[in-house]
Structure formats: C-alpha cells, structure tokens
Amino acid sequence: MRKILLPIIVLVNIVWSQSPTKNSLYKPCAACHGSGGNVKAFQKSEIIAGQPFGVLTQKLKDYRAGKRDVTGMGAVMKTSTANLTDEQIVSLSVYISQMKK
Ligand code: HEC
C-alpha cells in the first residue's frame, strides 16, 4: 500500500505547489500570515487558514473598502487588498479556506 500511496502524495504535492493562486496572489500575504496561513500577523490577527470561504471574501472586501479594523491594524490590510479585484478576492478565499487549520 505504501508503494502506491507515496507517489500519489508526491504527485498531489507537485500539482498543489504549482497552483497559480499559491504562486502569485497569496505570495505577498505569506510574509505576514505564513505560507500555510497559520501565523498570526504581528501576533495580532486571527489565524486565517481554514476560515469559511464566505467569511474570507467578506473580510477581504471590508478591508479593501476600509471598513474593517479589528486590532487597530486594518490599515495594513487595506493596503494589502487595495488593488485586488473581486475575482482575485474569490480566488484567494478559495485558496485560504482550503488551508489546514
Ligand atoms: C504587512 C502584513 C500583512 C500582509 C502583507 C497581509 N496581512 Fe492580512 N492581516 C494583517 C493584520 C495585522 C491583520 C489584522 C488587521 C485588523 O486589525 O483587523 C490581518 C487580517 C487579515 C484577515 C482577517 C483575519 C480575521 O479573521 O480577523 C484576513 C482574511 C487576511 N488578513 C488576509 C490577508 C490576505 C489574503 C493577504 C494578501 C493579499 C494579507 N492578509 C496580507 C497583516 C497582513
């Protein structure tokens, strides 16, 4: 069983690591939230990995609109989301919601 499983896991990892979302859109976010979304940005933000898709799109749109500020650092997220289109927010939210908590 192991002999079959290992190549499958390797293959899935290769496909996953080449996902365009991971390589382009999430790259700047990883500096603060970690590549797996498991880091509290500035030790303040919530862990974003595995949050529900709809919650993430709403939070990101609110940051982009300058309407969300939980820890007093909403301005940081406003800058990070300012140039994102709705489509890119959807794409990022799918990606982050699939990260392991
Ligand atoms: C310079 C550091 C930094 C970068 C880069 C950054 N963030 Fe953040 N993020 C933060 C901070 C700080 C907060 C908490 C803001 C607040 O006070 O509301 C936060 C909050 C969030 C939250 C809400 C967490 C919650 O549940 O309250 C989400 C979702 C998020 N960021 C996603 C992203 C995404 C997606 C990107 C990339 C497009 C990104 N962040 C880039 C620092 C950063």
Backbone and ligand atoms as CSV (ligand in chain L), in Angstrom:
chain,resi,resn,atom,element,x,y,z
A,1,MET,N,N,0.830,-1.210,0.000
A,1,MET,CA,C,0.000,0.000,0.000
A,1,MET,C,C,0.866,1.264,0.000
A,2,ARG,N,N,1.917,1.238,0.819
A,2,ARG,CA,C,2.812,2.400,0.888
A,2,ARG,C,C,3.413,2.740,-0.464
A,3,LYS,N,N,3.760,1.679,-1.203
A,3,LYS,CA,C,4.410,1.895,-2.506
A,3,LYS,C,C,3.489,2.631,-3.467
A,4,ILE,N,N,2.197,2.453,-3.296
A,4,ILE,CA,C,1.254,3.147,-4.185
A,4,ILE,C,C,0.987,4.549,-3.647
A,5,LEU,N,N,0.839,4.646,-2.349
A,5,LEU,CA,C,0.471,5.932,-1.741
A,5,LEU,C,C,1.524,7.014,-1.912
A,6,LEU,N,N,2.768,6.650,-1.706
A,6,LEU,CA,C,3.823,7.662,-1.734
A,6,LEU,C,C,3.860,8.441,-3.053
A,7,PRO,N,N,3.900,7.747,-4.209
A,7,PRO,CA,C,3.912,8.514,-5.468
A,7,PRO,C,C,2.688,9.401,-5.624
A,8,ILE,N,N,1.556,8.939,-5.113
A,8,ILE,CA,C,0.349,9.764,-5.228
A,8,ILE,C,C,0.508,11.031,-4.398
A,9,ILE,N,N,1.017,10.883,-3.190
A,9,ILE,CA,C,1.209,12.055,-2.329
A,9,ILE,C,C,2.194,13.025,-2.966
A,10,VAL,N,N,3.272,12.483,-3.519
A,10,VAL,CA,C,4.276,13.335,-4.170
A,10,VAL,C,C,3.643,14.087,-5.332
A,11,LEU,N,N,2.850,13.377,-6.111
A,11,LEU,CA,C,2.216,13.988,-7.286
A,11,LEU,C,C,1.257,15.106,-6.873
A,12,VAL,N,N,0.439,14.819,-5.864
A,12,VAL,CA,C,-0.519,15.823,-5.392
A,12,VAL,C,C,0.232,17.061,-4.915
A,13,ASN,N,N,1.345,16.835,-4.219
A,13,ASN,CA,C,2.138,17.962,-3.732
A,13,ASN,C,C,2.703,18.796,-4.861
A,14,ILE,N,N,3.145,18.136,-5.909
A,14,ILE,CA,C,3.710,18.869,-7.047
A,14,ILE,C,C,2.621,19.716,-7.706
A,15,VAL,N,N,1.469,19.110,-7.948
A,15,VAL,CA,C,0.371,19.838,-8.583
A,15,VAL,C,C,-0.034,21.022,-7.709
A,16,TRP,N,N,-0.156,20.752,-6.401
A,16,TRP,CA,C,-0.578,21.778,-5.450
A,16,TRP,C,C,0.421,22.929,-5.413
A,17,SER,N,N,1.695,22.601,-5.366
A,17,SER,CA,C,2.699,23.654,-5.214
A,17,SER,C,C,2.789,24.512,-6.470
A,18,GLN,N,N,2.257,23.999,-7.585
A,18,GLN,CA,C,2.312,24.782,-8.807
A,18,GLN,C,C,0.997,25.501,-9.091
A,19,SER,N,N,0.085,25.401,-8.152
A,19,SER,CA,C,-1.181,26.096,-8.321
A,19,SER,C,C,-0.919,27.589,-8.505
A,20,PRO,N,N,-1.478,28.206,-9.541
A,20,PRO,CA,C,-1.185,29.605,-9.838
A,20,PRO,C,C,-1.587,30.536,-8.705
A,21,THR,N,N,-2.646,30.182,-7.972
A,21,THR,CA,C,-3.080,31.023,-6.858
A,21,THR,C,C,-1.979,31.117,-5.816
A,22,LYS,N,N,-1.399,29.959,-5.506
A,22,LYS,CA,C,-0.370,29.943,-4.487
A,22,LYS,C,C,0.827,30.777,-4.930
A,23,ASN,N,N,1.203,30.623,-6.184
A,23,ASN,CA,C,2.426,31.294,-6.628
A,23,ASN,C,C,2.262,32.793,-6.788
A,24,SER,N,N,1.120,33.236,-7.215
A,24,SER,CA,C,1.034,34.674,-7.478
A,24,SER,C,C,0.300,35.443,-6.384
A,25,LEU,N,N,-0.992,35.212,-6.240
A,25,LEU,CA,C,-1.804,36.084,-5.387
A,25,LEU,C,C,-1.458,35.999,-3.902
A,26,TYR,N,N,-1.203,34.793,-3.411
A,26,TYR,CA,C,-1.004,34.663,-1.963
A,26,TYR,C,C,0.415,35.025,-1.528
A,27,LYS,N,N,1.308,35.109,-2.475
A,27,LYS,CA,C,2.719,35.318,-2.134
A,27,LYS,C,C,2.947,36.498,-1.175
A,28,PRO,N,N,2.432,37.685,-1.470
A,28,PRO,CA,C,2.675,38.806,-0.543
A,28,PRO,C,C,2.029,38.595,0.828
A,29,CYS,N,N,0.942,37.853,0.880
A,29,CYS,CA,C,0.234,37.616,2.144
A,29,CYS,C,C,1.066,36.728,3.067
A,30,ALA,N,N,1.842,35.836,2.463
A,30,ALA,CA,C,2.594,34.847,3.241
A,30,ALA,C,C,3.597,35.514,4.179
A,31,ALA,N,N,4.066,36.692,3.818
A,31,ALA,CA,C,5.055,37.386,4.654
A,31,ALA,C,C,4.502,37.620,6.057
A,32,CYS,N,N,3.230,37.907,6.162
A,32,CYS,CA,C,2.626,38.178,7.470
A,32,CYS,C,C,1.811,37.006,8.007
A,33,HIS,N,N,1.110,36.287,7.109
A,33,HIS,CA,C,0.212,35.223,7.568
A,33,HIS,C,C,0.827,33.826,7.475
A,34,GLY,N,N,2.063,33.739,6.967
A,34,GLY,CA,C,2.716,32.440,6.828
A,34,GLY,C,C,2.276,31.736,5.561
A,35,SER,N,N,3.137,30.905,4.996
A,35,SER,CA,C,2.807,30.250,3.726
A,35,SER,C,C,1.624,29.307,3.886
A,36,GLY,N,N,1.379,28.830,5.120
A,36,GLY,CA,C,0.239,27.945,5.352
A,36,GLY,C,C,-0.935,28.658,6.010
A,37,GLY,N,N,-0.852,29.988,6.132
A,37,GLY,CA,C,-1.946,30.754,6.730
A,37,GLY,C,C,-2.094,30.542,8.226
A,38,ASN,N,N,-1.062,29.966,8.845
A,38,ASN,CA,C,-1.157,29.585,10.253
A,38,ASN,C,C,-0.432,30.520,11.203
A,39,VAL,N,N,-0.041,31.670,10.703
A,39,VAL,CA,C,0.701,32.614,11.542
A,39,VAL,C,C,-0.205,33.810,11.859
A,40,LYS,N,N,-0.220,34.228,13.113
A,40,LYS,CA,C,-0.943,35.454,13.466
A,40,LYS,C,C,-0.105,36.639,13.019
A,41,ALA,N,N,-0.610,37.419,12.073
A,41,ALA,CA,C,0.149,38.568,11.581
A,41,ALA,C,C,0.427,39.528,12.730
A,42,PHE,N,N,1.680,39.886,12.910
A,42,PHE,CA,C,2.117,40.753,14.003
A,42,PHE,C,C,1.613,40.223,15.352
A,43,GLN,N,N,1.423,38.912,15.418
A,43,GLN,CA,C,0.909,38.240,16.619
A,43,GLN,C,C,-0.429,38.802,17.055
A,44,LYS,N,N,-1.152,39.379,16.121
A,44,LYS,CA,C,-2.421,40.006,16.463
A,44,LYS,C,C,-3.603,39.415,15.720
A,45,SER,N,N,-3.453,39.203,14.406
A,45,SER,CA,C,-4.612,38.788,13.608
A,45,SER,C,C,-5.056,37.377,13.983
A,46,GLU,N,N,-6.265,37.033,13.563
A,46,GLU,CA,C,-6.726,35.659,13.684
A,46,GLU,C,C,-5.903,34.797,12.729
A,47,ILE,N,N,-5.890,33.492,13.005
A,47,ILE,CA,C,-5.349,32.538,12.034
A,47,ILE,C,C,-6.328,32.501,10.856
A,48,ILE,N,N,-5.829,32.701,9.645
A,48,ILE,CA,C,-6.758,32.756,8.517
A,48,ILE,C,C,-6.992,31.384,7.874
A,49,ALA,N,N,-6.057,30.441,8.046
A,49,ALA,CA,C,-6.184,29.125,7.414
A,49,ALA,C,C,-7.502,28.462,7.780
A,50,GLY,N,N,-8.212,27.968,6.783
A,50,GLY,CA,C,-9.405,27.171,7.020
A,50,GLY,C,C,-10.645,27.951,7.404
A,51,GLN,N,N,-10.586,29.285,7.389
A,51,GLN,CA,C,-11.829,30.038,7.634
A,51,GLN,C,C,-12.770,29.796,6.454
A,52,PRO,N,N,-14.071,29.849,6.695
A,52,PRO,CA,C,-15.029,29.577,5.614
A,52,PRO,C,C,-14.885,30.582,4.467
A,53,PHE,N,N,-15.102,30.090,3.253
A,53,PHE,CA,C,-14.964,30.891,2.043
A,53,PHE,C,C,-15.710,32.231,2.123
A,54,GLY,N,N,-16.997,32.171,2.509
A,54,GLY,CA,C,-17.814,33.381,2.513
A,54,GLY,C,C,-17.342,34.402,3.541
A,55,VAL,N,N,-16.810,33.892,4.647
A,55,VAL,CA,C,-16.285,34.770,5.690
A,55,VAL,C,C,-15.048,35.507,5.171
A,56,LEU,N,N,-14.201,34.764,4.478
A,56,LEU,CA,C,-12.965,35.366,3.951
A,56,LEU,C,C,-13.260,36.431,2.891
A,57,THR,N,N,-14.168,36.131,1.966
A,57,THR,CA,C,-14.463,37.131,0.925
A,57,THR,C,C,-15.001,38.405,1.575
A,58,GLN,N,N,-15.873,38.234,2.580
A,58,GLN,CA,C,-16.446,39.406,3.230
A,58,GLN,C,C,-15.383,40.232,3.946
A,59,LYS,N,N,-14.510,39.547,4.701
A,59,LYS,CA,C,-13.465,40.266,5.429
A,59,LYS,C,C,-12.543,41.006,4.461
A,60,LEU,N,N,-12.165,40.330,3.383
A,60,LEU,CA,C,-11.229,40.965,2.440
A,60,LEU,C,C,-11.868,42.159,1.743
A,61,LYS,N,N,-13.147,42.027,1.395
A,61,LYS,CA,C,-13.837,43.160,0.765
A,61,LYS,C,C,-13.978,44.319,1.756
A,62,ASP,N,N,-14.238,43.986,3.019
A,62,ASP,CA,C,-14.361,45.044,4.028
A,62,ASP,C,C,-13.027,45.758,4.252
A,63,TYR,N,N,-11.930,44.991,4.254
A,63,TYR,CA,C,-10.616,45.631,4.383
A,63,TYR,C,C,-10.370,46.541,3.186
A,64,ARG,N,N,-10.691,46.035,1.984
A,64,ARG,CA,C,-10.450,46.814,0.769
A,64,ARG,C,C,-11.228,48.125,0.817
A,65,ALA,N,N,-12.431,48.067,1.390
A,65,ALA,CA,C,-13.272,49.262,1.483
A,65,ALA,C,C,-12.895,50.122,2.695
A,66,GLY,N,N,-11.931,49.659,3.497
A,66,GLY,CA,C,-11.523,50.412,4.675
A,66,GLY,C,C,-12.542,50.331,5.800
A,67,LYS,N,N,-13.389,49.274,5.777
A,67,LYS,CA,C,-14.475,49.178,6.758
A,67,LYS,C,C,-14.177,48.212,7.899
A,68,ARG,N,N,-13.014,47.524,7.841
A,68,ARG,CA,C,-12.745,46.535,8.870
A,68,ARG,C,C,-11.442,46.873,9.573
A,69,ASP,N,N,-11.469,46.793,10.901
A,69,ASP,CA,C,-10.279,47.081,11.699
A,69,ASP,C,C,-10.478,46.439,13.058
A,70,VAL,N,N,-9.873,45.266,13.250
A,70,VAL,CA,C,-10.119,44.516,14.481
A,70,VAL,C,C,-9.093,44.851,15.558
A,71,THR,N,N,-7.832,44.940,15.151
A,71,THR,CA,C,-6.766,45.110,16.147
A,71,THR,C,C,-6.095,46.477,16.046
A,72,GLY,N,N,-6.689,47.366,15.261
A,72,GLY,CA,C,-6.056,48.659,15.045
A,72,GLY,C,C,-5.090,48.625,13.880
A,73,MET,N,N,-5.043,47.473,13.183
A,73,MET,CA,C,-4.122,47.340,12.056
A,73,MET,C,C,-4.855,47.100,10.747
A,74,GLY,N,N,-6.105,47.518,10.702
A,74,GLY,CA,C,-6.889,47.354,9.480
A,74,GLY,C,C,-6.270,48.079,8.295
A,75,ALA,N,N,-5.541,49.173,8.584
A,75,ALA,CA,C,-4.926,49.947,7.501
A,75,ALA,C,C,-3.895,49.110,6.753
A,76,VAL,N,N,-3.226,48.226,7.490
A,76,VAL,CA,C,-2.242,47.342,6.859
A,76,VAL,C,C,-2.941,46.458,5.823
A,77,MET,N,N,-4.088,45.932,6.217
A,77,MET,CA,C,-4.843,45.063,5.308
A,77,MET,C,C,-5.510,45.864,4.197
A,78,LYS,N,N,-5.814,47.109,4.468
A,78,LYS,CA,C,-6.395,47.934,3.408
A,78,LYS,C,C,-5.372,48.077,2.280
A,79,THR,N,N,-4.123,48.319,2.675
A,79,THR,CA,C,-3.062,48.420,1.667
A,79,THR,C,C,-2.898,47.099,0.920
A,80,SER,N,N,-2.950,45.989,1.666
A,80,SER,CA,C,-2.721,44.679,1.039
A,80,SER,C,C,-3.836,44.269,0.086
A,81,THR,N,N,-5.032,44.814,0.280
A,81,THR,CA,C,-6.161,44.389,-0.550
A,81,THR,C,C,-6.577,45.466,-1.563
A,82,ALA,N,N,-5.968,46.638,-1.472
A,82,ALA,CA,C,-6.423,47.783,-2.264
A,82,ALA,C,C,-6.519,47.499,-3.763
A,83,ASN,N,N,-5.551,46.743,-4.279
A,83,ASN,CA,C,-5.529,46.535,-5.729
A,83,ASN,C,C,-6.127,45.204,-6.167
A,84,LEU,N,N,-6.785,44.500,-5.245
A,84,LEU,CA,C,-7.376,43.201,-5.618
A,84,LEU,C,C,-8.736,43.406,-6.281
A,85,THR,N,N,-8.986,42.641,-7.359
A,85,THR,CA,C,-10.319,42.640,-7.963
A,85,THR,C,C,-11.202,41.663,-7.187
A,86,ASP,N,N,-12.523,41.729,-7.425
A,86,ASP,CA,C,-13.435,40.770,-6.794
A,86,ASP,C,C,-13.018,39.334,-7.125
A,87,GLU,N,N,-12.633,39.118,-8.384
A,87,GLU,CA,C,-12.235,37.771,-8.818
A,87,GLU,C,C,-11.008,37.292,-8.041
A,88,GLN,N,N,-10.069,38.208,-7.811
A,88,GLN,CA,C,-8.864,37.813,-7.078
A,88,GLN,C,C,-9.186,37.532,-5.620
A,89,ILE,N,N,-10.138,38.266,-5.049
A,89,ILE,CA,C,-10.557,38.012,-3.664
A,89,ILE,C,C,-11.217,36.627,-3.573
A,90,VAL,N,N,-12.027,36.283,-4.559
A,90,VAL,CA,C,-12.652,34.955,-4.595
A,90,VAL,C,C,-11.571,33.882,-4.673
A,91,SER,N,N,-10.629,34.092,-5.570
A,91,SER,CA,C,-9.564,33.123,-5.774
A,91,SER,C,C,-8.733,32.929,-4.501
A,92,LEU,N,N,-8.393,34.022,-3.850
A,92,LEU,CA,C,-7.636,33.950,-2.598
A,92,LEU,C,C,-8.452,33.252,-1.512
A,93,SER,N,N,-9.752,33.546,-1.466
A,93,SER,CA,C,-10.598,32.971,-0.416
A,93,SER,C,C,-10.739,31.465,-0.581
A,94,VAL,N,N,-10.853,31.018,-1.827
A,94,VAL,CA,C,-10.890,29.568,-2.075
A,94,VAL,C,C,-9.601,28.952,-1.548
A,95,TYR,N,N,-8.508,29.557,-1.918
A,95,TYR,CA,C,-7.194,29.019,-1.547
A,95,TYR,C,C,-7.015,28.966,-0.024
A,96,ILE,N,N,-7.333,30.075,0.657
A,96,ILE,CA,C,-7.118,30.143,2.108
A,96,ILE,C,C,-8.088,29.223,2.851
A,97,SER,N,N,-9.331,29.113,2.347
A,97,SER,CA,C,-10.312,28.258,3.030
A,97,SER,C,C,-9.898,26.789,2.969
A,98,GLN,N,N,-9.073,26.455,1.982
A,98,GLN,CA,C,-8.629,25.059,1.855
A,98,GLN,C,C,-7.361,24.767,2.635
A,99,MET,N,N,-6.776,25.794,3.237
A,99,MET,CA,C,-5.572,25.560,4.046
A,99,MET,C,C,-5.954,24.843,5.335
A,100,LYS,N,N,-5.039,23.999,5.808
A,100,LYS,CA,C,-5.293,23.283,7.058
A,100,LYS,C,C,-5.164,24.208,8.245
A,101,LYS,N,N,-6.118,24.111,9.163
A,101,LYS,CA,C,-6.074,24.935,10.370
A,101,LYS,C,C,-4.888,24.563,11.232
L,1,HEC,C1,C,2.092,43.517,6.402
L,1,HEC,C2,C,1.410,42.362,6.984
L,1,HEC,C3,C,0.192,41.786,6.277
L,1,HEC,C4,C,0.083,41.425,4.954
L,1,HEC,C5,C,1.122,41.535,3.847
L,1,HEC,C6,C,-1.238,40.847,4.815
L,1,HEC,N1,N,-1.898,40.868,6.004
L,1,HEC,FE1,FE,-3.753,40.124,6.369
L,1,HEC,N2,N,-3.692,40.882,8.253
L,1,HEC,C7,C,-2.632,41.569,8.807
L,1,HEC,C8,C,-3.042,42.140,10.075
L,1,HEC,C9,C,-2.170,42.969,11.013
L,1,HEC,C10,C,-4.384,41.777,10.270
L,1,HEC,C11,C,-5.329,42.216,11.409
L,1,HEC,C12,C,-5.978,43.516,10.912
L,1,HEC,C13,C,-7.054,44.098,11.830
L,1,HEC,O1,O,-6.691,44.712,12.840
L,1,HEC,O2,O,-8.251,43.945,11.505
L,1,HEC,C14,C,-4.751,40.958,9.114
L,1,HEC,C15,C,-6.004,40.363,8.936
L,1,HEC,C16,C,-6.334,39.534,7.874
L,1,HEC,C17,C,-7.568,38.781,7.757
L,1,HEC,C18,C,-8.697,38.745,8.779
L,1,HEC,C19,C,-8.360,37.853,9.937
L,1,HEC,C20,C,-9.552,37.727,10.880
L,1,HEC,O3,O,-10.191,36.668,10.878
L,1,HEC,O4,O,-9.868,38.705,11.559
L,1,HEC,C21,C,-7.528,38.131,6.566
L,1,HEC,C22,C,-8.581,37.201,5.998
L,1,HEC,C23,C,-6.268,38.470,5.931
L,1,HEC,N3,N,-5.575,39.326,6.759
L,1,HEC,C24,C,-5.881,38.026,4.694
L,1,HEC,C25,C,-4.770,38.529,4.009
L,1,HEC,C26,C,-4.519,38.289,2.613
L,1,HEC,C27,C,-5.372,37.429,1.701
L,1,HEC,C28,C,-3.381,38.965,2.300
L,1,HEC,C29,C,-2.702,39.089,0.957
L,1,HEC,C30,C,-3.492,39.675,-0.113
L,1,HEC,C31,C,-2.911,39.609,3.519
L,1,HEC,N4,N,-3.798,39.342,4.517
L,1,HEC,C32,C,-1.743,40.356,3.622
L,1,HEC,C33,C,-1.360,41.698,8.249
L,1,HEC,C34,C,-1.059,41.461,6.922
